[in-house]
Amino acid sequence: MKVVILVLYFALLVAIGLYCRKHATDVNGFVLGGRSVGPWLTAFAYGTSYFSAVVFVGYAGQFGWKYGIAATWAGIGNAIIGSLFAWMVLGRRTRLMSQHLESATMPQFFGRRFDSKGLKIGASVIIFIFLIPYTASLYNGLSRLFGMAFDIDYSVCILLMAVLTAVYVIAGGYMATAINDFIQGMIMLVGIVAVIIAVLNSKGGLSAALEGLAQVTDETVSTTPGIFASCFGPDPLNLLFVVLLTSLGTWGLPQMVQKFYAIKDESAIRKGTIISTLFALVVAGGCYFLGGFGRLFSDQIDIAAGGYDSIIPTMLSTLSPFMISLVVILVLSASMSTLSSLVIASSSTLTIDFLKDNFIKNMSEKKQVIYIRVLIVVFIAISAVLALIQYKSAVTFIAQLMGISWGALAGAFLAPFLYSLYWKRTTKAACWASFLFGSLLMVYNMLFRSTLPAIIQSPINCGVIAMLAGLIIVPVVSLITPAPEKELVEDAFSCYRK
């Protein structure tokens, strides 16, 4: 039964990819779906790119264990800050200015907004480097669930996910991923609600589960009775860092911002805002809420042996075969949608912003699409190999990989991108300052973590510092460096007056 459901699901994804080939004949069609994607598809594409196995298996398990039911605040933050505010603040302005500047990627946006080839190349290098560890982390979370449900070898899981994603993305481009994201998003909505109900019922229902959680004690964390069932948990400060990184961080992630480039019109943005927020509230809120009950299964979980990533699979292992099938497809949907979004962002960036004009002169539209497709294969292959290496190395927690990736990308890009949309005085030098500070701080954290102050040794906390620092660095550097050319700025901002 489980195998039949998976085969039918895979066949549907591939069929959609083949159906959407007609939309993927040029760069605009392949990367942005012709900028004609409606609110439902865009909102679901945004949400499914946002939440993956990294959230469901890695973050929900780890932070639910650390903070108890208070981990739900991360899901609420994802809905309000990461979805509602992101769409309200960035949606309209991103669509208008990116279309006016004819930019299909974030590096291309920076290059044309500041008339700087260097900024475009620098941004493309940062994106390519730091999207790889994020992509590798997707495979890890998925493999644990596949292993639990089907007893399949980890390498087979990686190969299966990589090949299927490559097939439908290469065939249909962004439109194929958007349609598949919608289907995958519906599965995620139904799946997370069903899983929460099933897991809570296995512990006697919501009231009994909360009561059981209130009885859990861990003196290494807190001596306060009932702390894991409390509103803010045992460590509110570090929980706040988690909320900020996973919520505000999306404002600077190229694969997330790119969704606003492709949306059809302003009315679609208004509808998409509501849809995306509700989706995040159910999926992210549900994931972290579920993870908050992880300690009820502590008699079956050995954190020292399996790591935090084993918590959610252990919680689900006692469910019925049908429910396990639903969970596997839920997480597979989340992971494949995120993977497809990442590989399109990375391969299009490398082709349009790095190879074109710098190494390959006069690259035609047809050649650009070919190179993007080839690089999708390369990118998926590299991330799959890294996933295998990472699985056997000391870096075993999904959250570590995602924290480094999100921290570097959001730390580098959030502030420059936000100010570029709103403030005419933003300078090229300020963008460089933020690029370098955000990415280098995360590299330093990765290599020399023990030399940093205790509060920012965690990649998550360090990523938040990188983001918040950028919001200060950009205006300060902009004010002490020469103002940008008036004509260049006025042309960029003229799109808002139309």
N, C-alpha and C positions, 0 to 999 in steps of 0.2 A: 504493500500500500504506500509506504513512504517513498519507495523508489519510483513508483508510477506517478505520484504527485510531483516529484522533482523533475522527472523527464518531461511531463506536460508543461511545467513551468518554464523549463529551459527552451522547449520548442517555441513557446509563445514569445519569449524574448528575442530569439533569433529571427522569427517571422516578422516581428515589428522592425528589426534592424534592416531586413531586406526590403520591406515595404517602404521605408523612409529613404531609400537610396536616391530618389528623385529630388530630395531636399538638400543633398550633400554633394552637389556638382561644383560649387565654388566655395571660396573661403568663408564668405558671409553666411552661406547656407550650412556649411559643415560645422562651423564654430558657433554660430549664433541662431541657426534655424531661420535665417532670413529676417531676423528681428521682427518676427510676426507671431511669437508665442503668447498664448492667452494667459489669463490670470490663474486658472486652475493648474495648468501644466507648469507654469513658472513657480507658483507657490509650492507645489509638491516637489518640483525639482530642487528648490531651495531647501525644503525640509529634509528630503531624503539624502541630499548631499551633506547636510548638517549632521544627521544622526546615523551612525553606522555601528558595526560590531565594537568599535572603539568605545562608544558610549554605552551600548547595551551590555557588553561583556566586561570591558575594562573599567570604565569610569563608574558605572552603576554598582559594580561589585566592590571596587576599592573604596569608593566614598560612602557607599551604604554601610560597609563594615566599619569605617572610621567614624562616621558622623551619625549613624542610625537613621531614623526617619527624617531627620533634619536635612539629609542629602536631597530631599525633594525640592529644597530652595534652588538647587542648581537647575532643575528642570523648569521651575517658575521663572528664573532669571533668563534661561534660554528662550522662553516664550516672549517675555516682555522686552528685555534688552536686545537679545540676539535676533529676534524676529520682528516684533511690533515696532520698536524704535529704529531698528536697522532699515526697515522698509520706509518708515516715515521720514527719516533723516537722509538716507542715501538713495532711495528708489528713484524718485522723479529726477533729481539732479544728475544722477549717474546716467540714466537713460538718455537725457537730453544732451549732456555734454559729450558723452562717448559717441553718440550718433553724429553730433555736429563735427567732432574732430575725426570722425571715421576711424575710430579705434575699436578693434575686436578683442584686445587683451589689455590687462592692466599695464604692462610695460609700454605698450604702444600708446596708451593714454598718457602716461608720464612723459614719454618722448615728444608727443605732439602738444601737450599742455604747456611744456616748458621749452619746446624747440631744442631738445637735447638728446642726441644719439647715445651719449654716455649713460644717461639715466635709464634709457630703454634697455640697453645691454645689461647694466648693473642689476636692474629689477628682474630681468629674465634669468640671470645666473642665480640669484637668490631663490627665485621660485623653483627652478629646476632642482637645486640642491636640497631644499627643505621640504619639497613635496614628497620626495622619495621615502624618508623614514615614516611619514604619515601613511603612505600607501602600504608600506611593509607591515605596519601595525594592523591594517584591516584583515590581512590573511590570518594573522595570529589568533584573533578573537574567533573568527569563523571556524578555524581548524579545531578548536576545542569543542565546539558544539557538534561538528560533524563527527568527531571522534566519539563523543558521547552517544550520539544517535545512531550512527551506522558502523562504528568501529572501523573507520576508514583511516588509512595512513595519512599523516599530515601532508606529505609531498603530493599525494593525489588530490587532496582538497585544494591546494594552491594551484595545481595545474588546471583543475576543473574550472575554478573561478576565473583564472587568468584567461583561459581560452574562450570561455563564453562571453566574458566582458569584451575582449578584443573583437570577437566576431560581430556583435551587434553595434559596437561603437564605430568600428572601421566601416561597416556597411552603411549605417544611417546617420552618423554624426550626432550633432546636438539634438535634432528633432527626435531621433530614435531614443536617445537617453531621456528626453523629456517625457515622451509617451510611456516608456518603461518605468520611469520614476513615478508617474501617476499610478500605474498599476501596483508598483512596489509599495507606494505610499498607502494605498488602500489596504494592502495586506498588513502593513505595519500597524495601521490604526486598529484594525480588527484584532490582529494578533496580540498586541500589547495588552488590550483590555481583557481578552480571553485568558492570557497567561497570568495576569495579576489575580483574576478571580479564582483560577485553578490553584495557584500557589497558596493564596490566603485560605481557601477552603480546606487545603491539606493541613492547615494549622488551626482549623476550627472557626474560620471566618475572621473578619476585620477586627472585631472587638477582642477576640481571644488572642489574635496575633499581636495586637498592640499591648495587651496585658502581658503576654509572654515576653515581649521585647522589653517591657518596663522592669522585668525581673532579671534581665541579663546584666551582669557586672563584669568589669574588666579593670582591675586596679592599676594596670599599667597605663591605662588611658584616663580614667577618672574614678574617684571614690564616691561621686554623687549618685545616690540611688535613682534608678529609672532614667538615667542620662540619655540612653539610646532611643528612648521614646519621647524625648523632650523636643521643644520647638526649634532650638538652635544647636542642640547636640553638645558634645564635649569640647569642641574646638571651633568656636564661631569665627575667629580671625582667619584661620586657614580655609575654612569653608567659604568665607567671603572671597578669598583669592581664587578658589575653584569656580565660583559663580562668575567672577569677572573675566577669567581667561576663557571659559567656555561660552560666555554670552557676548561680551564686548569684543572678544577676539575675532568673531566672524566678520566684523566691519572691515578688517584688513586682509581677509583671506581671498586671494584672487579667484578661486573656484566658486566662492559664494557671491562675491560682488559681480562676477560675470553674468549671473542670472539676470541682473537688472539691465544689462546691455541688450538682452534679447527680447524683453517684454514688449508687447505690441503698442500700447498707448497708455495715457495717464489714467483712464478709467480702469484699465486692467491692473494698474499699480494699486489703486484704492481697494479693489476686490481682493487682490493678491495679499495685501497687508493683513486682512481679516483671516483669510484662509490659512496663510502661513502661521499666524499666531496661534490659532486653534489647533493646528496640526502639531506644533511644537509643544503646546500645553499637554496634549494627550500623550504624545510619543515620548518626549523628554521627561515630562513630569511623571509619566507612568514608569519609565525605566528607572529613574532614581528612587521613586517611591517603592518599587519592587526591591531594588538593591538594599533599601533601608531595613528589610527584614532578614538580611543575610545571616545575622548572628543567631537566628532561630535554628539554623542548620549547622551550628558550630560543631556538633558532635560528628558530622560527616565531612567537615572541611579541615584540611591541614594547610594553613597559610604558609608555613615554613617549607612544605614540600611542593605544593601546587601553585603558590602565589595567589594574589588577589584575583587573577583571571580565572581561577577555578571555582569561584564562589557562585556565580550565576549558573554555569552548567550543572553544578551540584544541586542547586535549588530546583532545577528543572528535570533532573534525571529520574525523579519518581513519578512524573506525570504519565498520562496514557500515551500509547504510540501515536495516536492522532494529534494530541497536543504537542508532542515532541516534533512531529512533522511540521506543524504550524510554526513552532519556534524556529526551527532550522530555516524554513522559507522566509520567515520574518527577518532573521538576522542576515540571511543570504541576500534578501532584497535590499536591506539597508546598506550592506557592504558593497554590493555590486553597483548600486546607484552612486555611492560616494566614490568608488574606484573609477567609474566611467567619467564622473565630473573631474576628478583629479587628472586623469590621463589626457583628457581634452585640453584642460587648462595648461598642463605642462608641455604637451607636444605642440600645441598651437603657438605658445609663447616662444619655444625654442626655434620653431620654423620662421614665424613672422618677425620676431624681434631680435633674433640672434643670427640665424643662418642667412636670411634674406638680406641682400644688399651688403652685408659684411663679408660673407664668404662666397655666396652665390649671387652674382649680379643678374639683374633682369629676370628674376624668377616669375614665371607666368602663374596665373590663378590655378591652372591645372596642375602644375608642378608643386605649388604650395600644398594643395590638397593631398597629393601623393606623398610628399615629405611628412606631412602631419600624420598620415595613416601609418607610414613606416615607423615614425617615432613613437606612435602609440604602442606598437609591438615592442619596440626597444624599451620604452619606459615600463611597461607591464613586466617584461622579462627581468629587468634590473631589480625592480621592487620584489618580484617573486624570489629571486636569488637571495636578496637581502633578508627576506622573511625567513628563509630556511637557515641562513647564517645566524640571524638574530635569535631564532628559536633555540639554537644550541649554545648560545653565548650567555654571558652574565646578565645582559639587559633583557629581562624576561617580562617586565610589566608593560602592558600596552600603554598605560597612562604616561609612562616615561617618554616613549617615542612620540606620542601625540603632543605632550607638553612642550618638547623641544621644537617640534615642527610648528605648532600653533604660535608659540612664543616668538620664534624668529620671524615668521611671516607677518603676524599682526604687529609685532614690535617695529618691524621695518616699514610697513605700508599703511597702517591704520591712520596715523596722524597726517602724513603727506597727502594721502588720498582725500581724507575728510576736509582738510584745509584747502586743498586744490579746488574742491567743489564750491566752497563758500567764501574764501578770502582771496582777494586779488593780489594782496601783498606777499603771498607765499612765494618763496624763491627756490631756485634750483639747488643752491647750497644747503638750504634747510632740508630738502628731500634727501640729499646725500648724507647729511648728518644723521637723520633718522634711519636710513637704510643701514648705515654702518653700525650705529649704536645698537639697534635691535638685533641684527644678525650676529655681530661679534660678541655681544653679551651672552647670547644663547650658546654660541660655540665655546666661549670661556666656561660657561656653566657646565657644559658637557665634558670638557677636558680637565678643568681644575676646580671642580665643585667644592672640594673641602676647604679651599682658600677663601671662599665667599662668606659673608655674614650668614649665620644660621637661618635667618628668616627667608633668604633667597637662594638657599642651596637646592630647594625643590625646583625642578624645571617649571612647574606650574606657577609658583610664586615669582620666579625670575621672569617668566613671560609676561606676567601682569605688570611688573616694574618696567619692563621694556616698553610696553604699550603706553603706560601712564607717563613715562619719561618722554616719549615721543610727542605727546600732546603739549609738553612744555618746550622741548627742544625746537620744534618747528617754528613756533611764533618768535622765540628768542633769536634764533639764527636768522630768520627772515628779516627781523627788524635791524640787525647789525650788518647785514650784507646788502649790496646794491639791489634796488628794486627791479623787478622784471620789466621788459619792454612794454610800454603802455598799449601799443597796437596789438601785441600778442595776447595780452590779458583781455582787452576789450573784445577781441574776436572770440576768444573762448567763452566769455560770459554773455555774448550776444544771444546765445541760444535760449537763455532764460526769458528774453524779452519777446520772443516770437509768439 
